[in-house]
Amino acid sequence: MPSVFLFLGATCAFLGVACGAFGAHGLKTLISPELLAVYQTGVNYQMWHALGLLAIGLLRQQNPVSTLLVWSGWLMFVGILIFSGSLYLLAVLDEKALGMMTPFGGVCFLVAWLLLALSALKKTQQPSSAGPKKHSRYH
């Protein structure tokens, strides 16, 4: 079964590495050290939450019907877009107003982690199947 959260996590990690390299090599001489630190904060949060998405993707393979994991994954992804995205834009454009969006991404992160914690407390649910189970000696 394809996993959207494994895909998003791997993609966000790839882009996080690319953004980090761009910041370290491409932006170093173009923006102030303060704005470079803001940019690097976006990279750090993107990478940590990309790992969170990968974890959610793996956990969903064990518990594919967990709505808590689904919500956690989407909120974590939206958090990356809003939190890290706003910091990238703030640093590159030097537009302080973009910083007003960053806390909304932070709230998405907090709720995502809380939902992930709650999902750990719930019993793993198995998807329902129609009809009797067939047993095979090849399992």
C-alpha positions in Angstrom: 0.0 0.0 0.0 1.5 3.4 -1.0 2.1 5.7 1.9 1.5 9.4 1.4 3.2 10.3 4.7 6.4 8.3 3.8 6.4 10.1 0.5 5.9 13.5 2.0 8.4 12.9 4.8 11.1 11.8 2.3 10.3 14.7 0.0 10.4 17.2 2.8 13.7 15.7 4.0 15.2 15.9 0.5 14.0 19.6 0.2 15.3 20.3 3.7 18.8 19.1 2.8 18.6 21.2 -0.5 17.4 24.3 1.4 20.1 23.8 4.0 22.8 23.6 1.3 21.4 26.6 -0.5 21.4 28.6 2.8 24.9 27.6 3.7 26.4 28.2 0.3 24.1 30.4 -1.7 22.6 32.8 0.8 25.6 33.2 3.1 26.9 36.3 1.3 23.5 37.6 0.2 21.6 38.0 3.5 22.6 39.2 7.0 23.7 36.7 9.7 20.5 37.3 11.6 18.3 36.5 8.6 20.5 33.5 7.8 19.8 32.2 11.4 16.1 32.6 10.7 16.4 30.7 7.5 18.4 27.9 9.3 15.6 27.7 11.9 13.2 26.9 9.1 15.6 24.2 7.8 16.0 22.7 11.3 12.2 22.5 11.9 11.6 21.1 8.4 14.1 18.3 8.9 12.8 17.3 12.4 9.2 17.3 11.1 10.2 15.4 7.9 11.4 12.7 10.3 8.1 13.0 12.2 6.2 12.4 8.9 8.4 9.3 8.2 7.5 8.0 11.6 3.8 8.6 11.0 4.0 6.8 7.7 5.6 3.8 9.3 3.1 3.8 12.1 0.2 4.0 9.7 1.4 0.8 8.1 0.8 -0.9 11.4 -2.5 0.9 12.1 -3.9 2.1 8.7 -7.3 3.1 10.0 -6.1 5.5 12.7 -7.6 8.9 12.2 -5.3 10.4 14.8 -2.3 9.4 12.7 -3.9 10.8 9.6 -4.6 14.2 11.2 -1.2 14.2 12.8 0.5 13.6 9.5 -1.5 16.3 7.6 -1.0 18.8 10.4 2.7 18.1 10.5 3.0 18.6 6.7 0.9 21.9 6.8 3.1 23.0 9.7 6.2 22.5 7.6 4.7 24.5 4.8 3.6 27.4 7.0 6.3 27.5 9.7 9.4 26.7 7.6 7.9 28.3 4.5 7.2 31.6 6.2 10.8 31.6 7.7 12.3 31.0 4.3 10.4 33.8 2.8 11.0 36.1 5.7 14.8 35.5 5.4 15.0 35.8 1.7 12.6 38.7 1.2 13.4 40.4 4.5 9.7 41.0 4.9 9.0 41.0 8.7 5.2 40.7 8.2 5.7 37.1 7.0 6.7 36.3 10.5 3.1 36.6 11.6 2.3 33.4 9.8 5.0 31.4 11.6 3.1 30.8 14.9 0.2 29.1 12.9 2.7 26.6 11.6 4.0 26.1 15.2 0.5 25.4 16.4 0.1 22.8 13.6 3.3 21.1 14.8 2.2 21.1 18.5 -1.2 19.6 17.6 0.4 17.1 15.3 2.7 15.8 18.0 -0.1 15.8 20.6 -2.2 13.7 18.2 0.7 11.3 17.6 1.1 10.9 21.4 -2.6 10.2 21.8 -2.5 7.6 19.0 0.3 5.8 21.0 -2.2 5.4 23.9 -4.9 3.9 21.8 -5.2 0.2 21.0 -4.1 -0.6 17.4 -7.1 -1.0 15.2 -7.2 -3.5 12.4 -9.1 -2.7 9.2 -12.4 -4.5 8.9 -12.7 -7.1 6.3 -15.8 -8.3 4.5 -16.4 -12.0 4.8 -14.4 -14.8 6.6 -10.7 -14.8 6.7 -8.9 -17.2 4.5 -5.9 -18.9 6.0 -3.0 -19.8 3.9 0.0 -21.9 4.7 2.1 -19.4 2.8 1.6 -16.5 5.3 
